[in-house]
Amino acid sequence: MIDNRFKDKIALVTGAGSQRGIGRGTALALAKEGAQVVITDIVADNVKSVTSELNAISRAIGEVADVRDKQAMIQVVTKTVEVLGGLDILVNVAGLTRPTSFLGITEEEYDLVLDVNLKGTFLTTQAAVPALLARGGGSIISLASVSGQRGGGVFGTSAYSASKAGIMGLTKALARELTPLGIRVNCVAPSMVDTDIAGDLLTDERRVELAKGTLIGRLGTVDDVVKSILFLASEESSYLTGVTLDVNGGMHLH
Ligand SMILES: NC(=O)c1ccc[n+]([C@@H]2O[C@H](COP(=O)([O-])OP(=O)(O)OC[C@H]3O[C@@H](n4cnc5c(N)ncnc54)[C@H](O)[C@@H]3O)[C@@H](O)[C@H]2O)c1
């Protein structure tokens, strides 16, 4: 951890309610390094508890907001600017997966995965960009996945893979459009990280098997991903934009 890397910065992290999740880890790490942080999630109790953890470190706001709801995300950004004074960093973490096979997946399930993962990232970014521009620029980081590069193969299936490949394309398109205006846009592509996203499917046996598939010899941790997100949010990555940063322990080389 580098002290005060984000002093005077204001960050918004979506999907930050889950106790063992990448969003909470990112929000806490940003706060510990000096940022004021706004978090969102759809689970009210989790928003409350992570917000109080954050408030013990620095000034924070927690909002129950669904990334699929454009107006709700605009309201979150408006409140961020009114209460904290602006927005410099957006981290699009909210996401979900479904293990259903291609022939089994219903249109509703496909829509849910694409709407939360891809459209949610799109709408949240659209809501946030005017505030970033008002500060003269900033940094946007979204959560892609190795699943979008190699076609799933762990727990994510077709819809998840399509949504995460979409995030990588969206990242490049937004980098082209927004970087000349001062906003760097990047994403991270983790392999399997031990959180609650896979539900009960990540058994001890599967953990060992997945670790063997990496070159580093272990599963990724939330901390591994958080460090990469903070790197992309910080000035240390000032010449990086449109990049997909692999955080996969060598599971997928390309
Ligand atoms: N864990 C992994 O192995 C892994 C690997 C690659 C990418 N990712 C991506 O990282 C991100 C975080 O995953 P995680 O492992 O921390 O999962 P998680 O399930 O712990 O956290 C996801 C959070 O998003 C929230 N969320 C779901 N739908 C939402 C919505 N409509 N609006 C707002 N919030 C919503 C959930 O309530 C939850 O708190 C996801 O985008 C995921 O696809 C995870």
PDBQT file of the ligand as one rigid body, heavy atoms in Angstrom, charges set to zero:
ROOT
HETATM    1  N1  LIG A 301     -14.537 -13.522  -8.609  1.00  0.00    +0.000 N 
HETATM    2  C1  LIG A 301     -14.017 -13.819  -9.782  1.00  0.00    +0.000 C 
HETATM    3  O1  LIG A 301     -13.487 -14.909  -9.996  1.00  0.00    +0.000 OA
HETATM    4  C2  LIG A 301     -14.038 -12.816 -10.908  1.00  0.00    +0.000 A 
HETATM    5  C3  LIG A 301     -13.218 -13.046 -12.013  1.00  0.00    +0.000 A 
HETATM    6  C4  LIG A 301     -13.246 -12.147 -13.071  1.00  0.00    +0.000 A 
HETATM    7  C5  LIG A 301     -14.080 -11.056 -13.014  1.00  0.00    +0.000 A 
HETATM    8  N2  LIG A 301     -14.881 -10.860 -11.928  1.00  0.00    +0.000 N 
HETATM    9  C6  LIG A 301     -15.777  -9.701 -11.929  1.00  0.00    +0.000 C 
HETATM   10  O2  LIG A 301     -15.500  -8.898 -10.802  1.00  0.00    +0.000 OA
HETATM   11  C7  LIG A 301     -16.703  -8.233 -10.409  1.00  0.00    +0.000 C 
HETATM   12  C8  LIG A 301     -16.926  -8.453  -8.919  1.00  0.00    +0.000 C 
HETATM   13  O3  LIG A 301     -17.072  -9.829  -8.676  1.00  0.00    +0.000 OA
HETATM   14  P1  LIG A 301     -16.943 -10.483  -7.235  1.00  0.00    +0.000 P 
HETATM   15  O4  LIG A 301     -16.238 -11.753  -7.420  1.00  0.00    +0.000 OA
HETATM   16  O5  LIG A 301     -16.475  -9.491  -6.246  1.00  0.00    +0.000 OA
HETATM   17  O6  LIG A 301     -18.477 -10.854  -7.010  1.00  0.00    +0.000 OA
HETATM   18  P2  LIG A 301     -19.488 -10.599  -5.809  1.00  0.00    +0.000 P 
HETATM   19  O7  LIG A 301     -20.692 -11.403  -6.135  1.00  0.00    +0.000 OA
HETATM   20  O8  LIG A 301     -18.810 -10.799  -4.500  1.00  0.00    +0.000 OA
HETATM   21  O9  LIG A 301     -19.790  -9.045  -5.963  1.00  0.00    +0.000 OA
HETATM   22  C9  LIG A 301     -20.620  -8.516  -6.959  1.00  0.00    +0.000 C 
HETATM   23  C10 LIG A 301     -21.455  -7.421  -6.351  1.00  0.00    +0.000 C 
HETATM   24  O10 LIG A 301     -22.269  -6.819  -7.366  1.00  0.00    +0.000 OA
HETATM   25  C11 LIG A 301     -23.535  -6.563  -6.786  1.00  0.00    +0.000 C 
HETATM   26  N3  LIG A 301     -24.554  -6.444  -7.831  1.00  0.00    +0.000 N 
HETATM   27  C12 LIG A 301     -25.144  -7.453  -8.537  1.00  0.00    +0.000 A 
HETATM   28  N4  LIG A 301     -26.055  -6.956  -9.359  1.00  0.00    +0.000 NA
HETATM   29  C13 LIG A 301     -26.029  -5.606  -9.205  1.00  0.00    +0.000 A 
HETATM   30  C14 LIG A 301     -26.756  -4.532  -9.792  1.00  0.00    +0.000 A 
HETATM   31  N5  LIG A 301     -27.704  -4.764 -10.704  1.00  0.00    +0.000 N 
HETATM   32  N6  LIG A 301     -26.477  -3.267  -9.406  1.00  0.00    +0.000 NA
HETATM   33  C15 LIG A 301     -25.517  -3.027  -8.460  1.00  0.00    +0.000 A 
HETATM   34  N7  LIG A 301     -24.817  -4.014  -7.861  1.00  0.00    +0.000 NA
HETATM   35  C16 LIG A 301     -25.079  -5.279  -8.226  1.00  0.00    +0.000 A 
HETATM   36  C17 LIG A 301     -23.772  -7.741  -5.867  1.00  0.00    +0.000 C 
HETATM   37  O11 LIG A 301     -24.795  -7.489  -4.909  1.00  0.00    +0.000 OA
HETATM   38  C18 LIG A 301     -22.394  -7.938  -5.259  1.00  0.00    +0.000 C 
HETATM   39  O12 LIG A 301     -22.223  -7.176  -4.083  1.00  0.00    +0.000 OA
HETATM   40  C19 LIG A 301     -17.810  -8.765 -11.307  1.00  0.00    +0.000 C 
HETATM   41  O13 LIG A 301     -18.025  -7.872 -12.370  1.00  0.00    +0.000 OA
HETATM   42  C20 LIG A 301     -17.229 -10.071 -11.813  1.00  0.00    +0.000 C 
HETATM   43  O14 LIG A 301     -17.797 -10.452 -13.049  1.00  0.00    +0.000 OA
HETATM   44  C21 LIG A 301     -14.876 -11.709 -10.865  1.00  0.00    +0.000 A 
ENDROOT
TORSDOF 0
